[in-house]
Amino acid sequence: MPTATPHPIQAVIFDMDGLLLDTEGLYTEATQLIAQRYGKTFGWDIKQHTIGLGKVPLVTYLLQALDLPLGMDEFLTMREPLLRERFVKADAMPGAEALVRHLKRHGVPIAVATSSSLDYFELKTTRHKDWFALFDAIVTPDDPEVGAAKPAPDLFQVAARRIGADPAHTLAFEDSPFGVQAAVAAGMRVIAVPDPAMPRARYTLASGILSSLTELDLAAWGLPELTA
């Protein structure tokens, strides 16, 4: 983690799944239930290549990697009810709510740039409406200004515009290599907070890697320190 930054951080943009909310396991459960119907196993060897992808590239990869006799629409139809019943139970990741409230309290512009659709965003935040309402912008891939999902930079670019942030002065938080790639392509510095099983070698583009948001040293980025 740097002790000084070439451009002071003035805004922060967060990914959501696996970063603010503990939803990756919910996707795993739903996908494994479908895979089991065809005698397949959705293990980490496949899962690690899907984290952070938009819906179309993710499902395309899954169908090929699992060798499922399904088309995209068939898979999505089977998965939909499995996800919906799980998303409303999503928990917050450690340190996420406290960090968001702290930045908002200190007037730092904050946004979410998520690969989840707006509909899924609403479901996942069912238990967290109060602190997600603090964000100055929520950008999803079905937003009309977003041309492509991660690893394209669109989500982060639109989020920065919505909160009036210069990408060079914006810090992004991501858990996936694809998300890190997207934020860097948008001209931002990125802190990665990966799944413990994800190889750290996949995060060479990140400016820092943490095991949890609770480890964040805000002062190192010129941001107000988080106090207990």
C-alpha positions as CSV (number, residue, x, y, z in Angstrom):
1,M,0.0,0.0,0.0
2,P,1.5,3.4,-0.9
3,T,2.4,6.0,1.6
4,A,1.7,8.8,-0.9
5,T,-0.2,9.0,-4.1
6,P,0.7,10.9,-7.3
7,H,-3.0,12.1,-7.5
8,P,-4.9,12.6,-4.3
9,I,-8.0,10.4,-4.1
10,Q,-11.2,12.4,-4.2
11,A,-13.8,9.7,-5.0
12,V,-14.4,6.0,-4.5
13,I,-16.2,3.4,-6.6
14,F,-17.1,0.0,-5.4
15,D,-17.9,-3.3,-7.0
16,M,-20.7,-5.1,-5.2
17,D,-20.7,-8.9,-5.5
18,G,-18.0,-10.4,-3.3
19,L,-16.8,-7.0,-2.3
20,L,-19.7,-5.2,-0.5
21,L,-22.1,-8.2,-0.3
22,D,-21.3,-11.9,0.2
23,T,-23.1,-13.1,-2.9
24,E,-20.5,-15.2,-4.7
25,G,-21.4,-18.3,-2.7
26,L,-25.1,-17.8,-3.6
27,Y,-24.2,-18.0,-7.3
28,T,-22.1,-21.1,-6.6
29,E,-25.0,-22.9,-4.9
30,A,-27.4,-22.2,-7.7
31,T,-25.0,-23.2,-10.5
32,Q,-24.0,-26.4,-8.7
33,L,-27.6,-27.4,-8.3
34,I,-28.0,-27.1,-12.1
35,A,-24.7,-28.8,-12.8
36,Q,-25.7,-31.8,-10.6
37,R,-28.8,-32.4,-12.7
38,Y,-26.4,-33.3,-15.5
39,G,-23.8,-35.2,-13.5
40,K,-21.4,-32.3,-13.5
41,T,-19.5,-30.5,-10.7
42,F,-19.1,-26.7,-10.5
43,G,-15.8,-26.5,-8.7
44,W,-13.3,-23.7,-8.0
45,D,-11.4,-24.7,-11.2
46,I,-14.3,-23.3,-13.1
47,K,-15.7,-20.8,-10.6
48,Q,-12.5,-18.7,-10.5
49,H,-12.8,-17.8,-14.2
50,T,-16.3,-16.5,-13.8
51,I,-16.1,-14.0,-10.9
52,G,-16.7,-10.5,-12.1
53,L,-17.9,-11.4,-15.6
54,G,-21.1,-10.0,-17.1
55,K,-24.1,-12.3,-17.6
56,V,-23.5,-13.3,-21.3
57,P,-19.8,-14.1,-21.2
58,L,-20.3,-15.8,-17.8
59,V,-23.0,-18.1,-19.0
60,T,-21.2,-18.8,-22.3
61,Y,-18.2,-19.9,-20.4
62,L,-20.2,-22.0,-17.9
63,L,-22.0,-23.9,-20.6
64,Q,-18.8,-24.8,-22.4
65,A,-16.7,-25.5,-19.2
66,L,-19.4,-27.7,-17.7
67,D,-20.4,-29.2,-21.1
68,L,-24.1,-28.7,-20.3
69,P,-26.7,-29.6,-23.0
70,L,-28.4,-26.3,-22.6
71,G,-28.7,-23.0,-24.5
72,M,-28.2,-19.7,-22.7
73,D,-31.9,-19.0,-22.3
74,E,-32.6,-22.5,-20.9
75,F,-29.8,-22.1,-18.4
76,L,-30.9,-18.6,-17.3
77,T,-34.5,-19.8,-16.9
78,M,-33.4,-22.7,-14.7
79,R,-31.1,-20.5,-12.6
80,E,-33.5,-17.6,-12.1
81,P,-35.7,-19.0,-9.3
82,L,-32.6,-20.4,-7.5
83,L,-30.9,-17.1,-7.4
84,R,-34.0,-15.1,-6.4
85,E,-34.7,-17.1,-3.4
86,R,-31.0,-16.7,-2.3
87,F,-30.3,-13.1,-3.1
88,V,-32.7,-11.7,-0.6
89,K,-30.6,-13.3,2.2
90,A,-27.3,-11.8,1.1
91,D,-25.0,-10.7,4.0
92,A,-22.7,-7.7,4.0
93,M,-19.0,-8.4,3.7
94,P,-16.8,-7.5,6.7
95,G,-16.1,-3.8,7.0
96,A,-18.3,-2.8,4.0
97,E,-21.1,-0.9,5.7
98,A,-18.7,0.9,8.1
99,L,-16.5,2.0,5.2
100,V,-19.4,3.3,3.1
101,R,-20.9,5.2,6.1
102,H,-17.5,6.7,6.9
103,L,-16.8,7.9,3.4
104,K,-20.3,9.4,3.1
105,R,-20.0,11.1,6.5
106,H,-16.8,12.8,5.3
107,G,-18.3,14.0,2.0
108,V,-16.3,11.6,-0.3
109,P,-18.3,11.0,-3.5
110,I,-19.1,7.2,-3.7
111,A,-20.6,5.0,-6.3
112,V,-21.3,1.3,-7.1
113,A,-20.3,-0.2,-10.4
114,T,-21.7,-3.7,-10.5
115,S,-22.1,-6.4,-13.1
116,S,-25.5,-7.3,-11.5
117,S,-28.7,-6.1,-13.3
118,L,-30.8,-3.5,-11.6
119,D,-33.4,-6.1,-10.7
120,Y,-30.8,-8.3,-9.1
121,F,-29.2,-5.3,-7.4
122,E,-32.6,-4.6,-5.7
123,L,-32.9,-8.2,-4.5
124,K,-29.4,-8.4,-3.2
125,T,-29.7,-5.2,-1.2
126,T,-33.0,-6.2,0.4
127,R,-31.5,-6.3,3.9
128,H,-29.2,-3.4,3.3
129,K,-31.3,-0.6,1.8
130,D,-30.3,2.0,4.4
131,W,-26.6,2.1,3.7
132,F,-26.9,1.4,-0.1
133,A,-29.1,4.6,-0.2
134,L,-25.9,6.5,0.8
135,F,-24.3,6.0,-2.6
136,D,-24.3,9.0,-4.9
137,A,-24.7,6.7,-8.0
138,I,-25.5,3.0,-8.7
139,V,-24.5,1.8,-12.2
140,T,-25.6,-1.5,-13.6
141,P,-24.9,-3.2,-17.0
142,D,-28.5,-2.6,-18.1
143,D,-28.0,1.2,-17.7
144,P,-28.5,2.8,-21.2
145,E,-25.1,4.5,-21.0
146,V,-23.2,1.3,-20.4
147,G,-22.2,-0.3,-23.6
148,A,-20.4,-3.4,-22.3
149,A,-19.9,-5.2,-19.0
150,K,-16.6,-5.9,-17.2
151,P,-13.8,-6.3,-18.1
152,A,-14.7,-3.3,-20.3
153,P,-14.3,0.0,-18.5
154,D,-17.9,1.3,-19.2
155,L,-19.4,0.7,-15.7
156,F,-16.6,2.6,-14.0
157,Q,-16.5,5.3,-16.6
158,V,-20.3,6.0,-16.2
159,A,-20.1,5.8,-12.4
160,A,-17.3,8.4,-12.4
161,R,-19.2,10.7,-14.7
162,R,-22.3,10.4,-12.5
163,I,-20.5,11.5,-9.3
164,G,-18.4,14.1,-11.1
165,A,-15.1,12.3,-10.5
166,D,-11.9,12.5,-12.4
167,P,-10.7,8.8,-12.9
168,A,-7.1,9.8,-12.1
169,H,-8.3,10.9,-8.6
170,T,-10.7,7.9,-8.1
171,L,-10.0,4.7,-6.1
172,A,-11.9,1.6,-7.1
173,F,-12.4,-1.5,-5.0
174,E,-12.8,-4.9,-6.7
175,D,-12.6,-8.6,-5.8
176,S,-12.2,-10.0,-9.4
177,P,-9.4,-9.9,-11.9
178,F,-11.9,-8.8,-14.5
179,G,-13.1,-6.0,-12.3
180,V,-9.6,-4.8,-11.7
181,Q,-8.9,-4.8,-15.4
182,A,-12.1,-2.8,-16.0
183,A,-11.2,-0.1,-13.4
184,V,-7.6,0.2,-14.6
185,A,-8.9,0.6,-18.2
186,A,-11.1,3.4,-16.9
187,G,-8.0,5.2,-15.6
188,M,-8.4,4.4,-11.9
189,R,-6.2,2.9,-9.3
190,V,-7.7,-0.2,-7.8
191,I,-7.5,-2.1,-4.5
192,A,-8.3,-5.8,-4.9
193,V,-10.0,-7.7,-2.1
194,P,-9.9,-11.2,-3.6
195,D,-11.5,-14.5,-2.6
196,P,-8.9,-16.3,-0.4
197,A,-8.7,-19.1,-3.0
198,M,-7.9,-16.7,-5.9
199,P,-4.3,-16.7,-6.9
200,R,-2.8,-13.3,-6.1
201,A,-0.7,-13.5,-9.3
202,R,-3.9,-12.6,-11.2
203,Y,-4.0,-9.1,-9.6
204,T,-0.8,-7.6,-11.0
205,L,-2.7,-4.6,-12.2
206,A,-4.0,-3.7,-8.7
207,S,-2.3,-1.0,-6.7
208,G,-2.9,-3.0,-3.5
209,I,-4.3,-6.3,-2.3
210,L,-6.2,-6.8,0.9
211,S,-7.7,-9.8,2.6
212,S,-10.6,-7.8,3.9
213,L,-11.9,-4.2,3.7
214,T,-11.2,-4.1,7.5
215,E,-7.5,-3.9,6.6
216,L,-7.8,-0.7,4.6
217,D,-5.4,2.1,5.5
218,L,-7.4,5.1,4.3
219,A,-4.7,7.6,5.3
220,A,-2.3,6.0,2.9
221,W,-4.6,7.2,0.1
222,G,-5.2,10.7,1.5
223,L,-8.6,9.8,2.8
224,P,-10.0,10.5,6.3
225,E,-9.0,7.7,8.7
226,L,-11.6,5.3,9.9
227,T,-11.9,5.4,13.7
228,A,-13.7,3.0,15.9
